[in-house]
Amino acid sequence: MDKTPISDIMASTLQKVREMIDVNTVVGEPITTVDGITIIPVSKVVMGFAAGGSEYRAKTPGEDKPFGGGSGAGVTISPLGFLIVNNGNVRFITANNSSGAAEKAIEMAPELIDKIKDTFTSKN
């Protein structure tokens, strides 16, 4: 199959998208607190991509056909929550879309994990 101008446009757009998004976009870099608790942000990534083009009639016979085309991509990143690792125990705290949810989850993590742990150990 012959290479067309649209394949160059698509390759260029996809390369730019690859540069913007990597695996660390979905599962973020771990953050370790002074208490030894590790917090790992988890996000949802949605991507859309479109490309199109057309060759037009040449003005004179034998002349190359003019080409017009374009492409685009859109990316949405939404936080889902946080994996909290404390003393070998792993919990997931969901982040809703209300403002400050991420900050509240990080602030609550040590207290929440301790309360859950205390509840389970006191029932035994």
Phi and psi in degrees as GROMACS dihedral restraints (atoms count N, CA, C in turn):
[ dihedral_restraints ]
;  ai    aj    ak    al  type     phi  dphi    fc
    3     4     5     6     1   -72.6    20    10
    4     5     6     7     1   146.1    20    10
    6     7     8     9     1   -77.2    20    10
    7     8     9    10     1   133.2    20    10
    9    10    11    12     1  -115.3    20    10
   10    11    12    13     1   163.0    20    10
   12    13    14    15     1   -58.3    20    10
   13    14    15    16     1   -31.8    20    10
   15    16    17    18     1   -66.3    20    10
   16    17    18    19     1   -33.2    20    10
   18    19    20    21     1   -66.8    20    10
   19    20    21    22     1   -34.0    20    10
   21    22    23    24     1   -66.9    20    10
   22    23    24    25     1   -40.6    20    10
   24    25    26    27     1   -63.7    20    10
   25    26    27    28     1   -46.0    20    10
   27    28    29    30     1   -63.4    20    10
   28    29    30    31     1   -43.6    20    10
   30    31    32    33     1   -62.4    20    10
   31    32    33    34     1   -41.5    20    10
   33    34    35    36     1   -64.5    20    10
   34    35    36    37     1   -44.4    20    10
   36    37    38    39     1   -64.7    20    10
   37    38    39    40     1   -45.8    20    10
   39    40    41    42     1   -62.3    20    10
   40    41    42    43     1   -36.6    20    10
   42    43    44    45     1   -63.3    20    10
   43    44    45    46     1   -41.1    20    10
   45    46    47    48     1   -65.0    20    10
   46    47    48    49     1   -39.4    20    10
   48    49    50    51     1   -63.3    20    10
   49    50    51    52     1   -43.7    20    10
   51    52    53    54     1   -59.5    20    10
   52    53    54    55     1   -36.2    20    10
   54    55    56    57     1   -68.2    20    10
   55    56    57    58     1   -31.3    20    10
   57    58    59    60     1   -79.9    20    10
   58    59    60    61     1   -35.4    20    10
   60    61    62    63     1  -120.9    20    10
   61    62    63    64     1   132.3    20    10
   63    64    65    66     1  -136.4    20    10
   64    65    66    67     1  -177.2    20    10
   66    67    68    69     1   -59.8    20    10
   67    68    69    70     1   -28.6    20    10
   69    70    71    72     1   -70.0    20    10
   70    71    72    73     1   -11.2    20    10
   72    73    74    75     1   -73.9    20    10
   73    74    75    76     1   -36.3    20    10
   75    76    77    78     1   -82.6    20    10
   76    77    78    79     1   -54.2    20    10
   78    79    80    81     1  -110.9    20    10
   79    80    81    82     1   108.0    20    10
   81    82    83    84     1   -73.1    20    10
   82    83    84    85     1   174.6    20    10
   84    85    86    87     1   -66.8    20    10
   85    86    87    88     1   134.0    20    10
   87    88    89    90     1   -64.1    20    10
   88    89    90    91     1   142.9    20    10
   90    91    92    93     1  -117.5    20    10
   91    92    93    94     1   125.8    20    10
   93    94    95    96     1  -108.3    20    10
   94    95    96    97     1   127.4    20    10
   96    97    98    99     1   -84.9    20    10
   97    98    99   100     1   170.5    20    10
   99   100   101   102     1   -65.8    20    10
  100   101   102   103     1   -22.3    20    10
  102   103   104   105     1   -79.2    20    10
  103   104   105   106     1    -4.4    20    10
  105   106   107   108     1    87.9    20    10
  106   107   108   109     1    10.1    20    10
  108   109   110   111     1   -87.6    20    10
  109   110   111   112     1   134.4    20    10
  111   112   113   114     1  -104.4    20    10
  112   113   114   115     1   129.9    20    10
  114   115   116   117     1  -116.5    20    10
  115   116   117   118     1   125.5    20    10
  117   118   119   120     1  -121.3    20    10
  118   119   120   121     1   113.1    20    10
  120   121   122   123     1   -71.8    20    10
  121   122   123   124     1   141.9    20    10
  123   124   125   126     1  -126.1    20    10
  124   125   126   127     1   130.1    20    10
  126   127   128   129     1  -128.3    20    10
  127   128   129   130     1   161.9    20    10
  129   130   131   132     1  -106.4    20    10
  130   131   132   133     1   133.3    20    10
  132   133   134   135     1  -116.9    20    10
  133   134   135   136     1   126.1    20    10
  135   136   137   138     1  -119.5    20    10
  136   137   138   139     1   131.8    20    10
  138   139   140   141     1  -130.4    20    10
  139   140   141   142     1   139.1    20    10
  141   142   143   144     1  -123.8    20    10
  142   143   144   145     1   147.6    20    10
  144   145   146   147     1  -143.7    20    10
  145   146   147   148     1   138.3    20    10
  147   148   149   150     1  -144.8    20    10
  148   149   150   151     1   145.4    20    10
  150   151   152   153     1  -148.9    20    10
  151   152   153   154     1   150.5    20    10
  153   154   155   156     1  -165.4    20    10
  154   155   156   157     1   160.9    20    10
  156   157   158   159     1  -171.3    20    10
  157   158   159   160     1   171.9    20    10
  159   160   161   162     1  -156.4    20    10
  160   161   162   163     1   146.6    20    10
  162   163   164   165     1   -96.9    20    10
  163   164   165   166     1   142.9    20    10
  165   166   167   168     1  -106.8    20    10
  166   167   168   169     1   164.5    20    10
  168   169   170   171     1   -65.8    20    10
  169   170   171   172     1   140.3    20    10
  171   172   173   174     1   -73.5    20    10
  172   173   174   175     1   146.9    20    10
  174   175   176   177     1   -69.7    20    10
  175   176   177   178     1   -34.7    20    10
  177   178   179   180     1  -127.7    20    10
  178   179   180   181     1   148.4    20    10
  180   181   182   183     1   -59.3    20    10
  181   182   183   184     1   140.1    20    10
  183   184   185   186     1    88.5    20    10
  184   185   186   187     1   -12.5    20    10
  186   187   188   189     1   -80.8    20    10
  187   188   189   190     1   147.4    20    10
  189   190   191   192     1   -60.4    20    10
  190   191   192   193     1   144.3    20    10
  192   193   194   195     1   -78.4    20    10
  193   194   195   196     1   131.8    20    10
  195   196   197   198     1   -67.1    20    10
  196   197   198   199     1   147.8    20    10
  198   199   200   201     1  -122.9    20    10
  199   200   201   202     1   140.6    20    10
  201   202   203   204     1  -132.9    20    10
  202   203   204   205     1   134.0    20    10
  204   205   206   207     1  -162.6    20    10
  205   206   207   208     1   173.4    20    10
  207   208   209   210     1  -166.6    20    10
  208   209   210   211     1   166.9    20    10
  210   211   212   213     1  -150.9    20    10
  211   212   213   214     1   165.0    20    10
  213   214   215   216     1  -161.6    20    10
  214   215   216   217     1   160.9    20    10
  216   217   218   219     1  -144.5    20    10
  217   218   219   220     1   150.3    20    10
  219   220   221   222     1  -132.3    20    10
  220   221   222   223     1   141.8    20    10
  222   223   224   225     1  -131.5    20    10
  223   224   225   226     1   134.4    20    10
  225   226   227   228     1  -122.4    20    10
  226   227   228   229     1   129.3    20    10
  228   229   230   231     1  -118.8    20    10
  229   230   231   232     1   122.7    20    10
  231   232   233   234     1  -123.9    20    10
  232   233   234   235     1   129.2    20    10
  234   235   236   237     1   -69.5    20    10
  235   236   237   238     1   134.0    20    10
  237   238   239   240     1   -96.5    20    10
  238   239   240   241     1   -39.4    20    10
  240   241   242   243     1   166.6    20    10
  241   242   243   244     1  -158.7    20    10
  243   244   245   246     1  -137.6    20    10
  244   245   246   247     1   135.4    20    10
  246   247   248   249     1   -86.6    20    10
  247   248   249   250     1   127.0    20    10
  249   250   251   252     1  -112.4    20    10
  250   251   252   253     1   120.0    20    10
  252   253   254   255     1  -112.0    20    10
  253   254   255   256     1   120.4    20    10
  255   256   257   258     1  -140.8    20    10
  256   257   258   259     1   116.8    20    10
  258   259   260   261     1    52.0    20    10
  259   260   261   262     1    44.0    20    10
  261   262   263   264     1    81.5    20    10
  262   263   264   265     1    -6.8    20    10
  264   265   266   267     1   -94.9    20    10
  265   266   267   268     1   137.5    20    10
  267   268   269   270     1  -118.0    20    10
  268   269   270   271     1   131.1    20    10
  270   271   272   273     1  -130.7    20    10
  271   272   273   274     1   154.1    20    10
  273   274   275   276     1  -117.6    20    10
  274   275   276   277     1   124.9    20    10
  276   277   278   279     1  -109.2    20    10
  277   278   279   280     1   121.9    20    10
  279   280   281   282     1   -77.7    20    10
  280   281   282   283     1   138.1    20    10
  282   283   284   285     1  -104.0    20    10
  283   284   285   286     1   119.3    20    10
  285   286   287   288     1   -87.8    20    10
  286   287   288   289     1   176.7    20    10
  288   289   290   291     1   -83.2    20    10
  289   290   291   292     1     5.0    20    10
  291   292   293   294     1   -72.1    20    10
  292   293   294   295     1   154.0    20    10
  294   295   296   297     1   -65.2    20    10
  295   296   297   298     1   138.8    20    10
  297   298   299   300     1    81.2    20    10
  298   299   300   301     1     7.4    20    10
  300   301   302   303     1   -63.1    20    10
  301   302   303   304     1   -41.3    20    10
  303   304   305   306     1   -64.6    20    10
  304   305   306   307     1   -43.1    20    10
  306   307   308   309     1   -65.0    20    10
  307   308   309   310     1   -40.9    20    10
  309   310   311   312     1   -63.2    20    10
  310   311   312   313     1   -41.0    20    10
  312   313   314   315     1   -63.6    20    10
  313   314   315   316     1   -41.6    20    10
  315   316   317   318     1   -66.4    20    10
  316   317   318   319     1   -41.0    20    10
  318   319   320   321     1   -67.3    20    10
  319   320   321   322     1   -38.2    20    10
  321   322   323   324     1   -79.0    20    10
  322   323   324   325     1   -21.4    20    10
  324   325   326   327     1   -50.2    20    10
  325   326   327   328     1   -54.2    20    10
  327   328   329   330     1   -62.2    20    10
  328   329   330   331     1   -43.0    20    10
  330   331   332   333     1   -66.6    20    10
  331   332   333   334     1   -43.6    20    10
  333   334   335   336     1   -62.9    20    10
  334   335   336   337     1   -45.3    20    10
  336   337   338   339     1   -63.6    20    10
  337   338   339   340     1   -42.4    20    10
  339   340   341   342     1   -63.0    20    10
  340   341   342   343     1   -42.0    20    10
  342   343   344   345     1   -64.1    20    10
  343   344   345   346     1   -43.3    20    10
  345   346   347   348     1   -63.8    20    10
  346   347   348   349     1   -44.2    20    10
  348   349   350   351     1   -61.7    20    10
  349   350   351   352     1   -45.6    20    10
  351   352   353   354     1   -62.4    20    10
  352   353   354   355     1   -39.0    20    10
  354   355   356   357     1   -62.7    20    10
  355   356   357   358     1   -44.5    20    10
  357   358   359   360     1   -70.7    20    10
  358   359   360   361     1   -37.3    20    10
  360   361   362   363     1   -73.9    20    10
  361   362   363   364     1   -30.2    20    10
  363   364   365   366     1   -74.5    20    10
  364   365   366   367     1   -23.9    20    10
  366   367   368   369     1   -79.7    20    10
  367   368   369   370     1   -15.4    20    10
